[in-house]
Amino acid sequence: MMLNKNILFSLSLLLVPASAKQIQNTKRNLGITSTAKGCTLMVASRFRADRSLLNYGHEILECLIDPIDTEGIVGFTLPIRGTKWQIESLKKMVHDGVIIPGTSLLNYKLATLTPDCVQLPVDLNVIEAVETVVDLSDGTVNHVAGNLDGSLRTAESTIEKTKSYAVSTIGQKKALVVKVKDSVGKTVADSPEVISNALFCTDEDVISLTNNLNMCSNDVFTIGPGDITVPSLTSPNADGVIEVDIHLSLEGNSPALIKNAITAAVNTKLGFSLPGPYDHVFYLLEDCYYDCGWGAYSYVNHWLSVYQSKYYKHIGVVMHEIGNNLGLGYSGGLDDVFDSDYTGIMGNPFHHDSGLCYNPAKNWQLGWFDSHKITVNPLNGPVTVELFGTTDASINPKNIPVVLKIETGTLADLYVGFNHGFGDATIEVLDELVVVEAGLNGEAYSQSYLKAHLLTDETYICKDFGGLGLELKITPIDIDLDSTHPYALINIELEGHSLVDINANLENFADAEADVSLSDGLNTNLDVDVLGDAIEVDANLDIGKEQDADDLNIVPVVCNTLTDKLSCRSNGCAWLFGKCC
């Protein structure tokens, strides 16, 4: 297939000296036959440093170009361009779990490569064409087709498979830091030694990326300097840091072009393509001069993050970018602004380097506390739960949960944590109970929102729990800070539910399967919802006939007999480690 591309010319700019003026004034058309199926769709998530930018575009859609189309250069990305509706629709598909950042492919049949972008046709309906536009790499994941308002079952199956494509959130990780010098000598003022110490210092009581991540994860996720395979590229006492020159100026060139130039230069200098032996790679730029407002940006489900000016020194910002790499989305506050949650790193952590960790929803997704988490289904009745602070987990004498999930029966669930310990250094929620809502079952890239932060006897009320019109109440009945091991005691109660309504809205509530025996002797397997005071029998059995709930014999479901996640959760059971219990 012949495509109108100028990719090779753009690549040549990365490898030879050229001024911004030369780049802007040079035109060249190259027709190239592409053997690649498409490019990998990426999400570049930008940390908003300028808080005055209220309508800031914090997510940029890009495509990772196949090395087949870049003369073997790995890591070359271009922004995706289209109409506002097209781009917003693609972003919605990302947040709905239809498109998986770092995995889904944008098919070249419906997009064209140019020197500076991947261009979508103006008349392309990306929602109708989603099956054609987006395939999942290697054919190993079945793509979710068409309707973005599809069934819970379809979304569930996709999310479950998505998890295996995220960057690993467990283990010892190695990082490479690249100090960049542009064509006119602009570079970060700090020496490689200062940079290495700021990020990787392990001295006690020192605020560093290594120390903070160790504390927030209870040493489940650790990061340190990676080995430099070419000793001449690093300085003594500058572990994990190298310096590279690029033949572009930071002024007058787009972030994507600058980033591609750095990647090409690093690949050449190291003698292999990034990421190589490194789990995370940081690019440090002297400043931003084009399309600014960001302090840093990083790629979701990927290894790369980029920092301008002083922002690499703000450990909270670096942890935020690491979170994006690990598949975490932003967290909004009580005002519903996308990044206004100051209770955790994935909001805006700029002013709280010394002690912010990730909020309960993000902790659930990261899996750092899988041995200290619990799922509650309020439809099973009121429950009281004791919670520890996340960073107290290592001294947890009774194996008390530190992360609690409240199953709503929809893709948007509630997550509760006790903000005590290392992660309590925030003005809003010191020693309080934190309630957060997140989508996609808390298992994939998703925006979350702070719903409440509570002191003892304060109550958060969710007035339409699971779309059922019922009130859910979450109340910390005791927050004991005087105990040797401080804890919060929480009451969770759903008001107004009693019997069963077969015809409840199953799109808003997960199916609850039960064997039902009707009074006239008919037996069938029905989808039921534990609501209401009467039951209208399915039309296939007896159209319009009403049965009082007392006449039904509902056979209890045994959790460990259920073999798939959806049925397990729908019946109020907990899905843990691939089993229903």
For each residue, the residues with C-beta under 8 A, 3 or more apart:
1: 33 34 108 109
2: 31 32 33
3: 31 32 33 34 108 112 113
4: 29 31 112 113 114
5: 8 30 31 32 34 69 112 113 114
6: 9 10 28 29 30 113 114 115
7: 10 11 30 32 65 69 70 76 113 115
8: 5 11 12 30 32 70 71
9: 6 12 13 26 28 30 115
10: 6 7 13 14 115 116 257 260
11: 7 8 14 15 70 71 73 76 264
12: 8 9 15 16
13: 9 10 16 18 23 247 248 257 261
14: 10 11 73 246 247 248 260 261 264 265
15: 11 12 247 264 268
16: 12 13 247
17: 183 247
18: 13 22 23 247 248
19: 22 23 183 249
20: 23 24 248 249 251 252 253
21: 24 25 252
22: 18 19 25 26
23: 13 18 19 20 26 248 253
24: 20 21 252
25: 21 22
26: 9 22 23
27:
28: 6 9
29: 4 6
30: 5 6 7 8 9
31: 2 3 4 5
32: 2 3 5 7 8 69
33: 1 2 3
34: 1 3 5 66 68 69 108 113
35: 68
36: 39 65 66 68 69 108
37: 66 105 107 108 135
38: 63 66 105 106 107 108 111 135
39: 36 63 64 65 66 78 105 106 108 113 118
40: 63 64 66 102 103 104 105 106 137
41: 61 62 63 64 80 90 99 101 102 104 105 106 134
42: 61 62 63 64 77 101 102 299 300 302
43: 59 60 61 62 94 101 299 300 445
44: 59 60 61 62 297 298 299
45: 58 59 297 298 299 300 321 324 329 330
46: 56 57 58 59 60 293 294 296 297
47: 58 294 295 296 297 311 317 320 321 348
48: 51 53 56 58 293 294 295 339 348
49: 293 294 295 296 311 350
50: 53 56 292 293
51: 48 348
52:
53: 48 50 56 293
54:
55:
56: 46 48 50 53 293
57: 46 60
58: 45 46 47 48 330 338 339
59: 43 44 45 46 91 94
60: 43 44 46 57 79 297
61: 41 42 43 44 79 80 87 90 91
62: 41 42 43 44 77 78 79 80 256 299
63: 38 39 40 41 42 77 78 79 80 106 118
64: 39 40 41 42 75 76 77 102
65: 7 36 39 69 70 76 77 78 113
66: 34 36 37 38 39 40 69 70
67: 70 71 72 73 74 76 273
68: 34 35 36
69: 5 7 32 34 36 65 66 113
70: 7 8 11 65 66 67 73 74 76
71: 8 11 67
72: 67
73: 11 14 67 70 76 263 264 267 273
74: 67 70 263 267 273 274
75: 64 260 263 264 267 273 274 304
76: 7 11 64 65 67 70 73 260 263 264
77: 42 62 63 64 65 256 259 260
78: 39 62 63 65 113 114 116 117 118 256
79: 60 61 62 63 116 117 118 254 256
80: 41 61 62 63 87 90 106 111 117 118 120
81: 117 118 119 120
82: 86 87 90 119 120 122 124 126
83: 86 87 120 122
84: 87 88
85: 88 89
86: 82 83 89 90 120 124 126
87: 61 80 82 83 84 90 91
88: 84 85 91 92
89: 85 86 92 93 126 127
90: 41 61 80 82 86 87 93 94 99 126
91: 59 61 87 88 94 95
92: 88 89 95 96 148
93: 89 90 96 98 99 126 127 130 134 148
94: 43 59 90 91 98 99 101 445
95: 91 92 329 439 440 445 446 447
96: 92 93 148 155 440
97: 100 144 155 158 159 162 411 440 444 446
98: 93 94 130 134 144 148 158
99: 41 90 93 94 104 134
100: 97 103 104 136 141 162 165 301 444
101: 41 42 43 94 104 299 300 301 302 327 445
102: 40 41 42 64 165 299 300 301 302
103: 40 100 136 137 141 162 165 301
104: 40 41 99 100 101 134 135 136 137 143
105: 37 38 39 40 41 134 135 136 137
106: 38 39 40 41 63 80 111 118 133 134
107: 37 38 110 111 132 133 134 135
108: 1 3 34 36 37 38 39 111 112 113
109: 1 132
110: 107 120 121 124 129 132 133
111: 38 80 106 107 108 118 119 120 121 133
112: 3 4 5 108 118 119 121
113: 3 4 5 6 7 34 39 65 69 78 108 118 119
114: 4 5 6 78 117 118 119
115: 6 7 9 10
116: 10 78 79 254 256 257
117: 78 79 80 81 114
118: 39 63 78 79 80 81 106 111 112 113 114
119: 81 82 111 112 113 114
120: 80 81 82 83 86 110 111 124 126
121: 110 111 112 124
122: 82 83
123:
124: 82 86 110 120 121 129 133
125: 128 129
126: 82 86 89 90 93 120 129 130 133
127: 89 93 130 146 148
128: 125 146
129: 110 124 125 126 132 133
130: 93 98 126 127 133 134 143 145 146
131: 134 135 143 145 146
132: 107 109 110 129
133: 106 107 110 111 124 126 129 130
134: 41 93 98 99 104 105 106 107 130 131 143
135: 37 38 104 105 107 131 139 143
136: 100 103 104 105 139 140 141 142 143
137: 40 103 104 105 140 141
138:
139: 135 136
140: 136 137
141: 100 103 136 137 158 161 162 165
142: 136 157 158 161
143: 104 130 131 134 135 136
144: 97 98 150 154 155 158
145: 130 131
146: 127 128 130 131 150
147: 150
148: 92 93 96 98 127
149:
150: 144 146 147 154 155
151: 154 155 507
152: 155 156 410 411 507 510 511 566
153: 156 157 511 566
154: 144 150 151 157 158
155: 96 97 144 150 151 152 158 159 411 440
156: 152 153 159 160 411 441 565 566
157: 142 153 154 160 161
158: 97 98 141 142 144 154 155 161 162
159: 97 155 156 162 163 411 440 441 443 444
160: 156 157 163 443 565
161: 141 142 157 158 164 165
162: 97 100 103 141 158 159 165 166 443 444
163: 159 160 166 443 444
164: 161
165: 100 102 103 141 161 162 301
166: 162 163 169 301 326 327 444
167: 279 301 302 303 325 326 327
168: 171 173 279
169: 166 221 326 327 366 367 368
170: 220 221 367 368
171: 168 221 222
172: 222 223 224
173: 168 221 222 223 224 279 280
174: 223 224 225 226 227 240 277 278 279 280
175: 199 200 223 224 225 226 240 278 279 280 281 282
176: 226 228 240 242 274 275 278 280 281 282
177: 195 196 199 225 240 241 242 281 282 284 312
178: 241 242 243 244 262 266 281 282 283 284
179: 187 188 192 195 241 242 243 244 284
180: 187 188 243 244 245 246 262 283 284 285 286
181: 185 186 187 243 244 245 246
182: 185 186 187 245 246 248 249 250 258 286
183: 17 19 245 246 247 248 249
184: 249 251
185: 181 182
186: 181 182 249 250 286 287
187: 179 180 181 182 243 286
188: 179 180 195 284 285 286 309 312
189: 286
190: 194 195 198 313
191: 194 195 235 238
192: 179 195 196 234 235 238 241 242 243
193: 196 197 235 236 237 238 241
194: 190 191 197 198
195: 177 179 188 190 191 192 198 199 238 241 284 312
196: 177 192 193 199 200 225 237 238 239 240 241
197: 193 194 200 201 208 237
198: 190 194 195 201 208 312 313
199: 175 177 195 196 208 209 210 225 240 282 312 315 318
200: 175 196 197 208 209 210 223 224 225 239 240
201: 197 198 206 208 210 211
202: 206 208 210 211 224
203: 206
204:
205:
206: 201 202 203 211
207: 211 212 315 353 354
208: 197 198 199 200 201 202 211 212 315
209: 199 200 212 213 223 315 318 319 322
210: 199 200 201 202 213 214 222 223 224
211: 201 202 206 207 208 214 215
212: 207 208 209 215 216 315 319 353 357
213: 209 210 216 217 221 222 223 319 322
214: 210 211 217 219 222
215: 211 212 218 357 391 422 423
216: 212 213 319 345 357 358 368 390 391 422 423
217: 213 214 220 221 222 366 368
218: 215 368 369 390 391 393 394
219: 214 222 394
220: 170 217 368
221: 169 170 171 173 213 217 366 368
222: 171 172 173 210 213 214 217 219
223: 172 173 174 175 200 209 210 213 279 280 322
224: 172 173 174 175 200 202 210 240
225: 174 175 177 196 199 200 239 240 241
226: 174 175 176 240 277 278 279
227: 174 277
228: 176 231 233 234 240 242
229: 270 271 272 276 277
230: 233 269 270 271
231: 228 234
232:
233: 228 230 242 243 269 270
234: 192 228 231 238 239 240 241 242
235: 191 192 193 238 241
236: 193
237: 193 196 197
238: 191 192 193 195 196 234 235 241
239: 196 200 225 234
240: 174 175 176 177 196 199 200 224 225 226 228 234
241: 177 178 179 192 193 195 196 225 234 235 238
242: 176 177 178 179 192 228 233 234 266 269 270
243: 178 179 180 181 187 192 233
244: 178 179 180 181 262 265 266 269
245: 180 181 182 183 265
246: 14 180 181 182 183 258 261 262 265
247: 13 14 15 16 17 18 183 261
248: 13 14 18 20 23 182 183 253 257 258 261
249: 19 20 182 183 184 186 252 253
250: 182 186 253 258 285 286 287 288 289 290
251: 20 184 289 290
252: 20 21 24 249 289 290
253: 20 23 248 249 250 257 258 290
254: 79 116 257 258 290 291
255: 258 259 288 290 291 297 306
256: 62 77 78 79 116 259 260
257: 10 13 116 248 253 254 260 261
258: 182 246 248 250 253 254 255 261 262 285
259: 77 255 256 262 263 283 304 306
260: 10 14 75 76 77 256 257 263 264
261: 13 14 246 247 248 257 258 264 265
262: 178 180 244 246 258 259 265 266 283
263: 73 74 75 76 259 260 266 267 274
264: 11 14 15 73 75 76 260 261 267 268
265: 14 244 245 246 261 262 268 269
266: 178 242 244 262 263 269 270 274 281
267: 73 74 75 263 264 270 272 273 274
268: 15 264 265 271
269: 230 233 242 244 265 266
270: 229 230 233 242 266 267 274 276
271: 229 230 268
272: 229 267 276
273: 67 73 74 75 267 276
274: 74 75 176 263 266 267 270 278 281 303 304
275: 176 278 279 280 281 303 304
276: 229 270 272 273
277: 174 226 227 229
278: 174 175 176 226 274 275 281 303
279: 167 168 173 174 175 223 226 275 303
280: 173 174 175 176 223 275 303 304 305 322 325
281: 175 176 177 178 266 274 275 278 303 304 305
282: 175 176 177 178 199 305 306 307 312 318
283: 178 180 259 262 304 305 306 307
284: 177 178 179 180 188 195 307 312
285: 180 188 250 258 288 306 307 308 309
286: 180 182 186 187 188 189 250 308 309
287: 186 250 308 309
288: 250 255 285 291 292 294 308 309
289: 250 251 252 292
290: 250 251 252 253 254 255
291: 254 255 288
292: 50 288 289 308
293: 46 48 49 50 53 56
294: 46 47 48 49 288 297 308
295: 47 48 49 307 308 309 311 314 317 350
296: 46 47 49 305 306 307 308 311 312 317 318 320 321
297: 44 45 46 47 60 255 294 305 306 321
298: 44 45 302 304 305 306 321 322 324 325
299: 42 43 44 45 62 101 102 302 303 304 305 324 325
300: 42 43 45 101 102 324 325 327 329 445
301: 100 101 102 103 165 166 167 325 326 327 445
302: 42 101 102 167 298 299 325
303: 167 274 275 278 279 280 281 299 325
304: 75 259 274 275 280 281 283 298 299 325
305: 280 281 282 283 296 297 298 299 318 321 322 324 325
306: 255 259 282 283 285 296 297 298
307: 282 283 284 285 295 296 311 312 317 318 321
308: 285 286 287 288 292 294 295 296 311
309: 188 285 286 287 288 295
310: 313 314
311: 47 49 295 296 307 308 314 317
312: 177 188 195 198 199 282 284 296 307 317 318
313: 190 198 310
314: 295 310 311 317 318 349 350 353
315: 199 207 208 209 212 318 319 353
316: 319 320 345 349 350 352 353 356
317: 47 295 296 307 311 312 314 320 321 349 350
318: 199 209 282 296 305 307 312 314 315 321 322
319: 209 212 213 216 315 316 322 323 345 349 356
320: 47 296 316 317 323 324 345 346 349
321: 45 47 296 297 298 305 307 317 318 324 325
322: 209 213 223 280 298 305 318 319 325 326
323: 319 320 326 328 345 346 358 362
324: 45 298 299 300 305 320 321 327 328 329
325: 167 280 298 299 300 301 302 303 304 305 321 322
326: 166 167 169 301 322 323 366
327: 101 166 167 169 300 301 324 365 444 445
328: 323 324 346 358 362 365 366 445
329: 45 95 300 324 346 438 445 446 447 448
330: 45 58 338 339 346 347 447 448
331: 339 341 343 344 346 347 359 361 362 436 447 448 449 450
332: 335 336 337 338 339 340 341 347 447 448 449 450
333: 336 337 340 341 342 343 347 449 450
334: 340 450 451 452
335: 332 340
336: 332 333 340 449
337: 332 333 340
338: 58 330 332 447
339: 48 58 330 331 332 347 348
340: 332 333 334 335 336 337 347 348
341: 331 332 333 344 346 347 348 359 436 448 449 450
342: 333 347 348 349 351 352 426 427 428
343: 331 333 347 359 419 426 428 429 434 450 453
344: 331 341 347 349 356 357 358 359 362 423 426 436
345: 216 316 319 320 323 349 356 357 358 359 362
346: 320 323 328 329 330 331 341 349 358 359 362 448
347: 330 331 332 333 339 340 341 342 343 344 359 450
348: 47 48 51 339 340 341 342 351
349: 314 316 317 319 320 342 344 345 346 352 353 356
350: 49 295 314 316 317
351: 342 348
352: 316 342 349 355 356 425 426
353: 207 212 314 315 316 349 356
354: 207 425
355: 352 422 423 424 425 426
356: 316 319 344 345 349 352 353 423 425 426
357: 212 215 216 344 345 363 390 391 422 423
358: 216 323 328 344 345 346 362 363 366 423
359: 331 341 343 344 345 346 347 362 363 415 417 434 436 448 450
360: 363 364 403 404 415 416 417 434 435 436
361: 331 364 365 415 436 437 438 442 448
362: 323 328 331 344 345 346 358 359 365 366 438 448
363: 357 358 359 360 366 368 369 390 402 403 415 417
364: 360 361 367 369 373 403 405 415 438 442 443
365: 327 328 361 362 438 442 443 444 446
366: 169 217 221 326 328 358 362 363
367: 169 170 364 370
368: 169 170 216 217 218 220 221 363 390
369: 218 363 364 372 373 390 393 402 403
370: 367 373 577
371: 399
372: 369 388 393 396 399 400 401 402 403
373: 364 369 370 401 402 403 404 405
374: 385 401 403 404 405 574
375: 404 405 406 407 574 575 576
376: 383 385 404 405 406 407 492
377: 380 406 407 569 572
378: 381 382 383 406 407 465 472 492 493 494
379: 409 494 497 530 572
380: 377 383 572
381: 378
382: 378 491 492 493 494
383: 376 378 380 491 492 493
384: 477 489 490 491 492
385: 374 376 401 404 489 490 492
386: 400 401 487 488 489 490
387: 400 401 402 404 416 417 418 433 487 488 489 490
388: 372 392 393 396 400 401 402 418 420 485 486 487
389: 392 393 402 417 418 419 420 421 423 424 486
390: 216 218 357 363 368 369 393 402 403 417 418 421 423
391: 215 216 218 357 394 421 422 423
392: 388 389 395 396 402 420 421 485 486
393: 218 369 372 388 389 390 396 402
394: 218 219 391
395: 392 485
396: 372 388 392 393 399 400 402 485
397: 400 485
398:
399: 371 372 396
400: 372 386 387 388 396 397 487
401: 372 373 374 385 386 387 388 404
402: 363 369 372 373 387 388 389 390 392 393 396 417 418
403: 360 363 364 369 372 373 374 390 415 416 417
404: 360 373 374 375 376 385 387 401 415 416 417 490
405: 364 373 374 375 376 413 414 415 416 442
406: 375 376 377 378 413 414 415 416 472 474 492
407: 375 376 377 378 413 569 572
408: 412 413 414 465 466
409: 379 466 468 508 509 510 569 570
410: 152 413 466 467 508 509 510
411: 97 152 155 156 159 439 440 441
412: 408 437 438 439
413: 405 406 407 408 410 437 438 441 442
414: 405 406 408 435 436 437 451 462 472 474
415: 359 360 361 363 364 403 404 405 406 435 436 437 438 442 448
416: 360 387 403 404 405 406 433 434 435 436 474 490
417: 359 360 363 387 389 390 402 403 404 433 434 436
418: 387 388 389 390 402 433 434 479 486 487 488
419: 343 389 423 424 426 429 430 431 432 433 434 453
420: 388 389 392 423 424 431 481 486 488
421: 389 390 391 392 424
422: 215 216 355 357 391 425
423: 215 216 344 355 356 357 358 389 390 391 419 420
424: 355 389 419 420 421 429 430 431
425: 352 354 355 356 422
426: 342 343 344 352 355 356 419 429 430
427: 342 430
428: 342 343 432 453
429: 343 419 424 426 432 434 453
430: 419 424 426 427
431: 419 420 424 479 481 486
432: 419 428 429 453 454 455 476 479
433: 387 416 417 418 419 452 453 454 455 474 476 479 488 490
434: 343 359 360 416 417 418 419 429 450 452 453 454
435: 360 414 415 416 450 451 452 453 454 460 474
436: 331 341 344 359 360 361 414 415 416 417 448 449 450 451
437: 361 412 413 414 415 448 449 451
438: 329 361 362 364 365 412 413 415 442 446 447 448 449
439: 95 411 412 442 446 447 448
440: 95 96 97 155 159 411 443 444 445 446
441: 156 159 411 413 444
442: 361 364 365 405 413 415 438 439 446
443: 159 160 162 163 364 365 440
444: 97 100 159 162 163 166 327 365 440 441
445: 43 94 95 101 300 301 327 328 329 440
446: 95 97 329 365 438 439 440 442
447: 95 329 330 331 332 338 438 439
448: 329 330 331 332 341 346 359 361 362 415 436 437 438 439
449: 331 332 333 336 341 436 437 438
450: 331 332 333 334 341 343 347 359 434 435 436 453
451: 334 414 435 436 437 460 462
452: 334 433 434 435 458 460 474
453: 343 419 428 429 432 433 434 435 450
454: 432 433 434 435 458 459 460 474 475 476
455: 432 433 458 476 479
456: 476 477 478 479
457: 475 476 477
458: 452 454 455 475 476
459: 454 473 474 475
460: 435 451 452 454 473 474 475
461: 471 472 473
462: 414 451 465 471 472 473 474
463: 471
464: 467 468 469 470
465: 378 408 462 468 470 471 472 494
466: 408 409 410 470 508 509
467: 410 464 505 508 509
468: 409 464 465 497 504 508 509 529 531
469: 464 496
470: 464 465 466 494 495 496 497 531
471: 461 462 463 465 494 495 496
472: 378 406 414 461 462 465 492 493 494 495
473: 459 460 461 462 491 492 493 494 495
474: 406 414 416 433 435 452 454 459 460 462 490 491 492
475: 454 457 458 459 460 490 491 493
476: 432 433 454 455 456 457 458 479 488 489 490 491
477: 384 456 457 489 490 491
478: 456 488 489
479: 418 431 432 433 455 456 476 486 487 488 489
480: 483 486 487 488 489
481: 420 431 486
482: 486
483: 480 486 487
484:
485: 388 392 395 396 397
486: 388 389 392 418 420 431 479 480 481 482 483
487: 386 387 388 400 418 479 480 483
488: 386 387 418 420 433 476 478 479 480
489: 384 385 386 387 476 477 478 479 480
490: 384 385 386 387 404 416 433 474 475 476 477
491: 382 383 384 473 474 475 476 477
492: 376 378 382 383 384 385 406 472 473 474
493: 378 382 383 472 473 475
494: 378 379 382 465 470 471 472 473 497
495: 470 471 472 473
496: 469 470 471
497: 379 468 470 494 530 531
498: 531 532 533
499: 530 531 532 533 534 535 549
500: 528 529 530 531 532 535 549 552 554
501: 504 528 529 531 532 534 535 536
502: 526 527 528 529 535 536 537 538
503: 535 536
504: 468 501 509 528 529 531 532
505: 467 508 509 529
506: 509 510 511 527 529
507: 151 152
508: 409 410 466 467 468 505
509: 409 410 466 467 468 504 505 506 512 529
510: 152 409 410 506 566 569 570
511: 152 153 506 527 566 567 570
512: 509 527 528 529 530 570 571 572
513: 525 526 527 528 557 567 570 571
514: 525 526 528 554 555 557 571
515: 523 525 554 555
516: 523 524 525 526 528 552 553 554 555
517: 523 552 553 555
518: 521 522 523 524 537 541 547 551 552
519: 547 551 552
520: 542
521: 518
522: 518 541 542
523: 515 516 517 518
524: 516 518 538 541
525: 513 514 515 516
526: 502 513 514 516 538
527: 502 506 511 512 513
528: 500 501 502 504 512 513 514 516 535 554
529: 468 500 501 502 504 505 506 509 512 532
530: 379 497 499 500 512
531: 468 470 497 498 499 500 501 504
532: 498 499 500 501 504 529 535 549
533: 498 499 549
534: 499 501 546 547 548 549
535: 499 500 501 502 503 528 532 546 547 548 549 552
536: 501 502 503 544 545 546
537: 502 518 541 542 545 546 547
538: 502 524 526 541
539: 543 544
540:
541: 518 522 524 537 538 545
542: 520 522 537 545
543: 539
544: 536 539
545: 536 537 541 542
546: 534 535 536 537
547: 518 519 534 535 537 551 552
548: 534 535 551
549: 499 500 532 533 534 535 552
550:
551: 518 519 547 548
552: 500 516 517 518 519 535 547 549
553: 516 517
554: 500 514 515 516 528
555: 514 515 516 517
556:
557: 513 514 561 562 571 573
558: 561 562
559: 562 568 571 573 574 580 581
560: 579 580 581
561: 557 558 580
562: 557 558 559 567 568 571 573 580
563: 567 580
564: 567 568
565: 156 160 568 569 575 580
566: 152 153 156 510 511 569 570
567: 511 513 562 563 564 570 571 580
568: 559 562 564 565 571 573 574 575 580
569: 377 407 409 510 565 566 572 573 574 575
570: 409 510 511 512 513 566 567
571: 512 513 514 557 559 562 567 568
572: 377 379 380 407 512 569
573: 557 559 562 568 569 580 581
574: 374 375 559 568 569 580 581
575: 375 565 568 569 578 579 580
576: 375 579 581
577: 370
578: 575
579: 560 575 576
580: 559 560 561 562 563 565 567 568 573 574 575
581: 559 560 573 574 576
